[in-house]
Amino acid sequence: MISLSDCKTLDVHHLPAYMYDRLFNNKITINESMEDETDILLNAEDFNLNKLLEAKEREIISKVLKITKGNKTKAGEILGVPRQTLKYKIDKLNLE
């Protein structure tokens, strides 16, 4: 970048747009395909694995509890986890 710049020092405005966005706007630029020049800007929080997993876990446990009418033993059997583990997850996810 220095060799392409007229300046002796680099500043933030010398960075490519995708780097500037990532560093200062908490965004990630993703190209849909190599031929497609349309960029999609996604918030970095959309990729927080813990939040995504927690949301999916909450959704699944809620559905199974609804199916079993709140019976944690049956719900645990369906989900393949012991009742105590299910109870822990229900408390952690504030489902009750």
Contacts in CASP RR format, 6 or more apart in sequence:
PFRMAT RR
TARGET T0000
AUTHOR 0000-0000-0000
METHOD contacts of the structure
MODEL  1
MISLSDCKTLDVHHLPAYMYDRLFNNKITINESMEDETDILLNAEDFNLN
KLLEAKEREIISKVLKITKGNKTKAGEILGVPRQTLKYKIDKLNLE
1 10 0 8 1.000
1 14 0 8 1.000
1 15 0 8 1.000
2 10 0 8 1.000
5 14 0 8 1.000
7 14 0 8 1.000
12 20 0 8 1.000
12 24 0 8 1.000
13 20 0 8 1.000
15 23 0 8 1.000
17 29 0 8 1.000
18 29 0 8 1.000
18 39 0 8 1.000
21 27 0 8 1.000
21 28 0 8 1.000
21 29 0 8 1.000
21 41 0 8 1.000
22 28 0 8 1.000
22 29 0 8 1.000
22 44 0 8 1.000
26 43 0 8 1.000
26 44 0 8 1.000
26 45 0 8 1.000
27 41 0 8 1.000
27 42 0 8 1.000
27 43 0 8 1.000
27 44 0 8 1.000
28 41 0 8 1.000
28 42 0 8 1.000
28 44 0 8 1.000
28 47 0 8 1.000
29 39 0 8 1.000
29 40 0 8 1.000
29 41 0 8 1.000
30 39 0 8 1.000
30 40 0 8 1.000
30 42 0 8 1.000
31 37 0 8 1.000
31 38 0 8 1.000
31 39 0 8 1.000
32 38 0 8 1.000
32 40 0 8 1.000
45 51 0 8 1.000
54 93 0 8 1.000
57 89 0 8 1.000
57 93 0 8 1.000
58 93 0 8 1.000
58 95 0 8 1.000
60 79 0 8 1.000
61 75 0 8 1.000
61 79 0 8 1.000
61 86 0 8 1.000
61 89 0 8 1.000
61 90 0 8 1.000
61 93 0 8 1.000
61 95 0 8 1.000
62 95 0 8 1.000
64 75 0 8 1.000
64 76 0 8 1.000
64 78 0 8 1.000
64 79 0 8 1.000
65 72 0 8 1.000
65 75 0 8 1.000
65 90 0 8 1.000
65 95 0 8 1.000
67 75 0 8 1.000
67 78 0 8 1.000
68 74 0 8 1.000
68 75 0 8 1.000
68 78 0 8 1.000
72 83 0 8 1.000
72 86 0 8 1.000
72 87 0 8 1.000
72 90 0 8 1.000
73 83 0 8 1.000
75 86 0 8 1.000
76 82 0 8 1.000
76 83 0 8 1.000
76 85 0 8 1.000
76 86 0 8 1.000
79 86 0 8 1.000
81 89 0 8 1.000
89 95 0 8 1.000
90 96 0 8 1.000
END
